[in-house]
């Protein structure tokens, strides 16, 4: 017990000198919930720190990191060109489609079905590695994935006339 008490006391003493502002961003609802929990814990441990929370959108999340408007970002991987910390949350990928879509009744589909349907494209502001992870150019067997409308920014999608 004495060893645990000493360790806790040393940690508290070390934390007393930590102050300043941390600008923390998040992308997505699950990341936001995780960040709120982390902020509460950090605020209790480091009362002299000020934490600013920034909700990022798909079109600007990485620009905020690369541009220096946030110090840390909780986001989906992969992202090239940034220092990556530990994995905080892991979720399976999913395919979001309208309820009346031909695939909607299926419990599970493979990436091969992407070649049979146009897929909404991610904004160009996302790193290419991230875009291709979420929406690959080809299926695992090499079939091309047809390009659908392109998402430009928050709530904006350009549709191509048919």
Secondary structure, 3 states (H helix, E strand, C coil): CHHHHHHHHHHHHHHCCCCEEEEEEECCHHHHHHHHHHHHHHHHHCCCEEEEEEECCCCCHHHHHHHCCCCEEECCCCCCCCCCCCCCCCCCCCCCCCCCCCCCCCCCCCHHHHHHCCEEECCCCCCHHHHHHHCCCECCCCCECCEEEEEEECCEEECCCC
